[in-house]
Amino acid sequence: MEAAKPAGKRQRTEYNAAFRTKAVRRVNQDGQAAARVAQALGMSEAVLGKWVRAARSQAVRPAGSEALERENK
């Protein structure tokens, strides 16, 4: 008899940086819908959306802004 798995607990999938970059590029540069890309890659749309938002916020920040933020704290 198998041990029962806790309900709602899924094994976390780890994605490497190259996979993340390609997935975000498909949304940002190729103009594909995040839902379609996530489905094609077999991943959560929420995770891909988080990566896309993070990439867009990094693209908007001017160079050196992180150092200025640390100085102003």
Residue frames relative to the residue before (quaternion, step in Angstrom):
aa qw qx qy qz dx dy dz
M 1.0000 0.0000 0.0000 0.0000 0.00 0.00 0.00
E 0.3979 -0.7298 0.5097 0.2220 3.58 -0.92 0.91
A 0.5110 -0.6169 0.4967 0.3341 3.53 -1.17 0.57
A 0.4817 -0.6734 0.4798 0.2903 3.55 -0.99 0.84
K 0.3483 -0.7198 0.5622 0.2107 3.55 -1.00 0.85
P 0.5336 -0.6221 0.4511 0.3532 3.59 -0.97 0.73
A 0.4990 -0.6655 0.4674 0.2995 3.56 -0.93 0.90
G 0.8159 0.2713 -0.2001 0.4698 3.54 -1.05 0.79
K 0.6124 0.5306 -0.3588 0.4634 3.61 1.21 -0.07
R 0.0295 -0.7879 0.6149 -0.0130 3.53 -0.69 1.14
Q 0.5214 -0.6168 0.4808 0.3413 3.52 -1.14 0.58
R 0.4177 -0.7147 0.5052 0.2442 3.57 -0.85 0.97
T 0.2591 -0.7396 0.6020 0.1531 3.51 -1.02 0.85
E 0.2161 -0.7714 0.5857 0.1235 3.55 -0.90 0.92
Y 0.1740 -0.7846 0.5918 0.0624 3.53 -0.92 0.99
N 0.3947 -0.7220 0.5099 0.2508 3.58 -0.92 0.86
A 0.7118 -0.4838 0.3106 0.4036 3.57 -1.28 0.35
A 0.6351 0.5348 -0.3347 0.4456 3.60 0.99 -0.76
F 0.6387 0.5191 -0.3196 0.4696 3.58 1.00 -0.84
R 0.6553 0.5167 -0.3073 0.4573 3.57 0.93 -0.92
T 0.6582 0.5212 -0.3068 0.4483 3.56 0.90 -0.95
K 0.6726 0.4919 -0.2987 0.4651 3.59 0.90 -0.90
A 0.6551 0.5132 -0.3189 0.4536 3.59 0.95 -0.84
V 0.6694 0.4864 -0.2957 0.4774 3.59 0.92 -0.89
R 0.6321 0.5373 -0.3329 0.4482 3.59 0.99 -0.79
R 0.6249 0.5428 -0.3449 0.4426 3.60 1.01 -0.76
V 0.6860 0.4552 -0.2801 0.4937 3.59 1.08 -0.69
N 0.7571 0.4279 -0.2242 0.4398 3.59 0.68 -1.10
Q 0.7933 0.3224 -0.1687 0.4882 3.59 0.76 -0.97
D 0.7323 0.4122 -0.2406 0.4858 3.59 0.95 -0.81
G 0.4215 -0.7506 0.4275 0.2760 3.58 1.27 -0.23
Q 0.4021 0.7116 -0.4866 0.3085 3.58 1.17 0.38
A 0.5513 -0.6057 0.4588 0.3445 3.57 -1.14 0.60
A 0.5486 -0.6367 0.4352 0.3228 3.56 -0.97 0.92
A 0.6317 0.5409 -0.3383 0.4404 3.59 0.97 -0.79
R 0.6785 0.4899 -0.2906 0.4639 3.58 0.93 -0.89
V 0.6450 0.5099 -0.3191 0.4713 3.59 1.00 -0.84
A 0.6551 0.5164 -0.3130 0.4542 3.59 0.89 -0.93
Q 0.6589 0.5026 -0.3107 0.4656 3.58 0.93 -0.88
A 0.6625 0.5136 -0.3066 0.4508 3.59 0.93 -0.89
L 0.7223 0.4215 -0.2342 0.4958 3.57 1.09 -0.73
G 0.4367 -0.7234 0.4396 0.3045 3.59 1.29 -0.10
M 0.5689 0.5794 -0.3849 0.4387 3.54 1.02 0.80
S 0.6528 -0.5215 0.3878 0.3892 3.54 -1.31 0.17
E 0.4890 -0.6528 0.4970 0.2961 3.56 -0.99 0.85
A 0.6179 0.5586 -0.3417 0.4353 3.59 1.07 -0.72
V 0.6553 0.4999 -0.3143 0.4710 3.59 0.96 -0.82
L 0.6602 0.4946 -0.3124 0.4710 3.58 0.90 -0.88
G 0.6356 0.5337 -0.3274 0.4516 3.59 0.98 -0.81
K 0.6276 0.5311 -0.3236 0.4684 3.57 1.05 -0.77
W 0.6549 0.5050 -0.3074 0.4707 3.58 0.96 -0.85
V 0.6550 0.5161 -0.3113 0.4557 3.59 0.96 -0.90
R 0.6554 0.5028 -0.3147 0.4676 3.61 0.91 -0.87
A 0.6497 0.5136 -0.3162 0.4628 3.58 0.96 -0.84
A 0.6594 0.5023 -0.3101 0.4656 3.59 0.95 -0.84
R 0.6598 0.5017 -0.3124 0.4641 3.58 0.96 -0.80
S 0.6622 0.4914 -0.3222 0.4651 3.60 0.95 -0.74
Q 0.6279 0.5171 -0.3342 0.4761 3.59 1.10 -0.61
A 0.6514 0.5206 -0.3144 0.4537 3.58 1.04 -0.75
V 0.6645 0.5164 -0.2962 0.4517 3.59 1.11 -0.67
R 0.6245 0.5637 -0.3402 0.4202 3.58 1.07 -0.67
P 0.4039 -0.7010 0.5261 0.2621 3.60 -0.89 0.86
A 0.6247 -0.5463 0.4001 0.3888 3.55 -1.18 0.56
G 0.8007 0.2822 -0.2219 0.4796 3.56 -0.96 0.87
S 0.4650 0.7070 -0.4404 0.3000 3.59 1.22 -0.07
E 0.5883 0.5776 -0.3721 0.4265 3.60 1.13 -0.59
A 0.6489 0.5042 -0.3239 0.4689 3.60 0.96 -0.82
L 0.6515 0.5120 -0.3202 0.4593 3.59 0.98 -0.79
E 0.6309 0.5313 -0.3318 0.4578 3.57 1.01 -0.78
R 0.6513 0.5046 -0.3183 0.4689 3.59 0.98 -0.83
E 0.6491 0.5232 -0.3150 0.4535 3.60 0.99 -0.80
N 0.7172 0.4698 -0.2534 0.4480 3.57 0.98 -0.82
K 0.5472 0.6218 -0.4043 0.3880 3.61 1.21 -0.13
